[in-house]
């Protein structure tokens, strides 16, 4: 009985770890993709890889999204982003 209970606990622990690893990989992939967008927008080159400036730009964008002009900014940025994706894939 105790051996069966231990096997069950080990199986649950393995499954929990597997789930944790999968979530971690998904998050890592998302962060890499977001970093790729920063590079694709040429922010690294335009700021001479000044991380404080890049972070400041992102903080400013977040502040805009918290403000009254949120919807207007989203429409504008989405349009520019789609256009930039098309232009960069040519």
N, C-alpha and C positions, 0 to 999 in steps of 0.2 A: 504494500500500500504506500509506504513512504517513498519507495523507488519510483513508483508511477507518478506520485505527486511531484517529485523532483524533476522527472522528465517533462512533465507538463509545464512546470515553472521555467525550465530551460528553453522549451519551445516558445513560450510566450516572450521570454527575454530576447531570444533571437529575432522573433518577429518585430518586437518593439525596436530593436537596434536597426533592423533592416528598414523599417519605416523611417526612423530618424536619419539614416544614411541617405535614403531617397529624397527626403525633404531637404537635407543639407545640399545634395547635388543640384536639386532644382534651384535653390537659392543661389548657389555658386554660379550656375549657368545664367540666371537672371542678372546677377551683378556683373558678370563678364560682358553680357550683351549691352547693359547700360553703359559700361565703360567704353564699349565699342562705339556707342552713339556719341559719346563725348569726343572720341577721337575722330569719328566720321564728320562731326560738325566743325572739325579743325580747331576746337577750343584749346587743345594742347599746344598746337603751333602758334595760334594767335596770342596766347598768354605766356609764351615761353615756358610752358609746363609749370606755371605758378598755380599750385593747388589752392592757395587761399583765394585767388581771383576766380578760379573755376567754381569753387565752393560758394563764393559770394554771388556769382551769377545764378547758381541754382537756388540759393536762399532767397534772392530777389524774385526769381520766378515763383517760388512757393508763396512768397508774400503777396504777389499779384494774384495768385490763385485763391488766396484767402480773402481777397478784397471784392469790391463791388463789380469790378470789370472782369470777373472770372470767366463768364461765358464768352465775352468778346475776345479775351486773350486765348481761350481754348480754340475758338474758331480760327483765329489768325494763325496761331502756332501750328494747328493741325494742317492748315492749308500750306503753310511754308514747309512743314516737315514732309508732307506728301510730295510736294514739288521737288524738294531736295533729294528725296529717295529716287525719284524718276531721273533727275539730272545726273545723279551719281552712278546710276546703273547703266548709263549710255556708254 
